[in-house]
Amino acid sequence: MRRVIVTGGGTGMGRAIAEMFVSGGDEVYVLGRRREPLERVAAAHPGGRVVPLPVDLTDEEAVLAVAERLSEAPVDVLVNNAGGIIKENPVDTRGLFDLYRRTIDANLLSAMMLTQALWPAFRRPGGRVVNISSIAAHRGGGDAYAAAKAGLCGWGIDLARRGGPDGITVNTLTPGYVQDTEFFTEEGRSSRHDTLAAETMVGRAGTPDDIAAVVGFLASPEASWTTGQVLGVNGGALPGH
Ligand SMILES: NC(=O)c1ccc[n+]([C@@H]2O[C@H](COP(=O)([O-])OP(=O)(O)OC[C@H]3O[C@@H](n4cnc5c(N)ncnc54)[C@H](OP(=O)(O)O)[C@@H]3O)[C@@H](O)[C@H]2O)c1
């Protein structure tokens, strides 16, 4: 039984990723700000193998505290999935500065801080880090969101270099449009659903399970020679990425 940590594990892709690991017999810690979605995942899997840990990953002290708790035993897998677009329209430049900062905190620094705080606890060899970036890292989208997601890709490569000698792998996914999450709306769909689905080669939007399947491989022992990669999972919407 591996010890797996999934940030943003209460909804959307994070929930599907958490459930994929639980179904495989792992113990999964799900992190997010709201307690209720995390507890819903735990309730769907009685037996205590899903542990809800409410935390705001942009809060440095909270990150250190949760990492201390999680470091009580070796960490096998960390999936840095938490993030999203902050839906606000600032009225002035100072408001825009604040939005930039919060977007980069939520999508980039959250992952960097938690990973660094957990780093000594990773299983050596065998530890796995998977970052969830976005297709926006390659083609833009969301302004500071695209910048933050591109940052994850570069940071992930340096982290892979650091982990290599210890047998820890680090890879970053750049998903395209995935429905059935809270990313766009509570209903789980973009207002551009048909256009985004038609952009793909397979003619459909992605699902959280499509992403979980790739995370499952990257977290497996068989993926020990796959590291330092940025991998597009987008139904062919952006070929070669
Ligand atoms: N859906 C897409 O089309 C798409 C495409 C490419 C990339 N992505 C990325 O995929 C990841 C998962 O998104 P999703 O589509 O599954 O949407 P989602 O359902 O909105 O999931 C995002 C999760 O992140 C958590 N989160 C956000 N800020 C946090 C913070 N400061 N501290 C702790 N947890 C935080 C949220 O929980 P709380 O609100 O409770 O904190 C939520 O569970 C995100 O990083 C997103 O940017 C999504």
PDBQT file of the ligand as one rigid body, heavy atoms in Angstrom, charges set to zero:
ROOT
HETATM    1  N1  LIG A 301     -10.576  21.306 -16.481  1.00  0.00    +0.000 N 
HETATM    2  C1  LIG A 301      -9.730  21.669 -17.424  1.00  0.00    +0.000 C 
HETATM    3  O1  LIG A 301     -10.108  21.796 -18.597  1.00  0.00    +0.000 OA
HETATM    4  C2  LIG A 301      -8.262  21.866 -17.098  1.00  0.00    +0.000 A 
HETATM    5  C3  LIG A 301      -7.349  21.881 -18.178  1.00  0.00    +0.000 A 
HETATM    6  C4  LIG A 301      -5.999  22.004 -17.922  1.00  0.00    +0.000 A 
HETATM    7  C5  LIG A 301      -5.535  22.083 -16.627  1.00  0.00    +0.000 A 
HETATM    8  N2  LIG A 301      -6.436  22.081 -15.590  1.00  0.00    +0.000 N 
HETATM    9  C6  LIG A 301      -5.872  22.109 -14.222  1.00  0.00    +0.000 C 
HETATM   10  O2  LIG A 301      -6.181  20.878 -13.611  1.00  0.00    +0.000 OA
HETATM   11  C7  LIG A 301      -6.179  21.031 -12.194  1.00  0.00    +0.000 C 
HETATM   12  C8  LIG A 301      -7.462  20.428 -11.638  1.00  0.00    +0.000 C 
HETATM   13  O3  LIG A 301      -8.549  21.219 -12.090  1.00  0.00    +0.000 OA
HETATM   14  P1  LIG A 301     -10.000  20.651 -12.366  1.00  0.00    +0.000 P 
HETATM   15  O4  LIG A 301     -10.274  20.886 -13.790  1.00  0.00    +0.000 OA
HETATM   16  O5  LIG A 301     -10.182  19.295 -11.814  1.00  0.00    +0.000 OA
HETATM   17  O6  LIG A 301     -10.889  21.751 -11.598  1.00  0.00    +0.000 OA
HETATM   18  P2  LIG A 301     -11.445  21.813 -10.108  1.00  0.00    +0.000 P 
HETATM   19  O7  LIG A 301     -12.543  20.816  -9.975  1.00  0.00    +0.000 OA
HETATM   20  O8  LIG A 301     -11.779  23.247  -9.893  1.00  0.00    +0.000 OA
HETATM   21  O9  LIG A 301     -10.225  21.391  -9.175  1.00  0.00    +0.000 OA
HETATM   22  C9  LIG A 301      -9.294  22.290  -8.599  1.00  0.00    +0.000 C 
HETATM   23  C10 LIG A 301      -9.037  21.857  -7.164  1.00  0.00    +0.000 C 
HETATM   24  O10 LIG A 301      -7.982  22.629  -6.602  1.00  0.00    +0.000 OA
HETATM   25  C11 LIG A 301      -8.308  22.952  -5.273  1.00  0.00    +0.000 C 
HETATM   26  N3  LIG A 301      -7.603  24.199  -4.909  1.00  0.00    +0.000 N 
HETATM   27  C12 LIG A 301      -7.609  25.360  -5.593  1.00  0.00    +0.000 A 
HETATM   28  N4  LIG A 301      -6.889  26.296  -4.944  1.00  0.00    +0.000 NA
HETATM   29  C13 LIG A 301      -6.393  25.702  -3.820  1.00  0.00    +0.000 A 
HETATM   30  C14 LIG A 301      -5.598  26.148  -2.725  1.00  0.00    +0.000 A 
HETATM   31  N5  LIG A 301      -5.154  27.417  -2.644  1.00  0.00    +0.000 N 
HETATM   32  N6  LIG A 301      -5.277  25.272  -1.745  1.00  0.00    +0.000 NA
HETATM   33  C15 LIG A 301      -5.741  23.988  -1.807  1.00  0.00    +0.000 A 
HETATM   34  N7  LIG A 301      -6.511  23.512  -2.812  1.00  0.00    +0.000 NA
HETATM   35  C16 LIG A 301      -6.844  24.365  -3.804  1.00  0.00    +0.000 A 
HETATM   36  C17 LIG A 301      -9.838  23.119  -5.289  1.00  0.00    +0.000 C 
HETATM   37  O11 LIG A 301     -10.419  22.865  -4.018  1.00  0.00    +0.000 OA
HETATM   38  P3  LIG A 301     -10.862  24.066  -3.029  1.00  0.00    +0.000 P 
HETATM   39  O12 LIG A 301     -11.584  25.067  -3.864  1.00  0.00    +0.000 OA
HETATM   40  O13 LIG A 301     -11.722  23.400  -2.008  1.00  0.00    +0.000 OA
HETATM   41  O14 LIG A 301      -9.588  24.579  -2.456  1.00  0.00    +0.000 OA
HETATM   42  C18 LIG A 301     -10.264  22.039  -6.285  1.00  0.00    +0.000 C 
HETATM   43  O15 LIG A 301     -10.533  20.808  -5.630  1.00  0.00    +0.000 OA
HETATM   44  C19 LIG A 301      -6.028  22.523 -11.931  1.00  0.00    +0.000 C 
HETATM   45  O16 LIG A 301      -4.680  22.795 -11.588  1.00  0.00    +0.000 OA
HETATM   46  C20 LIG A 301      -6.373  23.153 -13.273  1.00  0.00    +0.000 C 
HETATM   47  O17 LIG A 301      -5.727  24.390 -13.443  1.00  0.00    +0.000 OA
HETATM   48  C21 LIG A 301      -7.783  21.971 -15.796  1.00  0.00    +0.000 A 
ENDROOT
TORSDOF 0
